[in-house]
Amino acid sequence: MRMSPRSIRMAGQVEGLVSPMISRYLSPEEIGFCTVTAVEVSGDLQVTDIFVRSINPPGGWLKALKSVAPKIAHELGKTLNLNQKLTVRFKEDQAVKLVEKLREQGLD
């Protein structure tokens, strides 16, 4: 996703705000110990991709996060005083899997 200087600043704000919001809606039993690893915001500030990783995740943990995405989007919109509707998408961070795959291939 191409990010403007404005969207980079907003991504930093979202990264600090979203973890407490997730813990308000979901417990560790539902999503494991979840960490926000990165946030990307579109240039028009309407779409936010939140990359997450979970330790000891139960089955369906990403689906649980996606189910509360509209609530988190609404709360972020109010907190950041946005005039347009915000869309939040949770995505699993693939970096750890990529590193493991590279190590298996001997490319580390």
N, C-alpha and C positions, 0 to 999 in steps of 0.2 A: 504494500500500500504506500503510495507516495504521500509524504508528510511535509506540510509547510511549517515554518517557524512557529506559527500560532498553534497548529495541531501538536507540535512537539511539546510546547508548554502545557497544553491541556492534557496530554498523555501523562506528563509528570504529576499533575494534580490528580488525575484519575487513579494512577498507581498508588498514591497515598491514601485515597479515600475508599477504594473498593474492598480491601481486605476486611475492615470492620463491618462493612455492609454484608459481605458474604457470611460472616460469622453470626450476624443477626438473624439471617434467614435459614441457614443450614448448620447442622452440628457435625462434629468430626465423625460421628457414626455414619452420616450420610455421604460425606465426601472425603474422608480420611483427613490427613493434615495437609491442607491445600496451601500452595504458595503461588502468588502472582509473580511471574518471571519477566513479563514485558507487557507493554500496552502500546497499541498503535491506533492513531486517530486519523480518519480521512481528512483530506484538505478542506472539505466543506463542514467539518466538525459534526457530521450526522451519524457516522458509523464508527464504533469503537470495538477493536478486537483486543480481547484480554487473554493473554497466554498464561496458562496455569499448569502446575505440576502438583501431583499429590503423592504423599508417602502412605503406603498401606491403604490404597483406595478400595472401597467396596465396589462390587459390580454396579454399573450405572451411575457412577459418581459424576461423570461429565454431563449426563442427561439431567441429573438433579440440578447442576449449575445452570444449565440452559433453561430449566423450568422457572428459575427465579430471575433470569436476565431482564424481563420487562420491568419487574419491581426495582431492580438495581438501576436500570436505565432511567426510570422515573425519578428515583431518589438522586441520582447524579445530576440530572437535568435541573432539579430544584436547587441543589447545593451549588452548582456552577452557574446558576442564573442563565440558562440557555433558553433562547426564544423558540428554537425548533425542536422537533421530536428527535431524541437520541436512540439509536439502535445499538445494543450491546450484544456482542457475540463472544462466547467463551470457546477457546480452542486449546487443545492439549499441546503443551510445549514438547516438541520432538527432538530437542537438542541432545538430551541424555541418550535417547535411542540411537541417534546418529553417531555419537561418540562411541557407544558400545559396538555398533556395526563396523566402524572404522578400526577399532581395536581388534575385532575378530578377523578382519582382513589384513591386519598387520600394517595399517597405514597411519598409526598414531605417531 
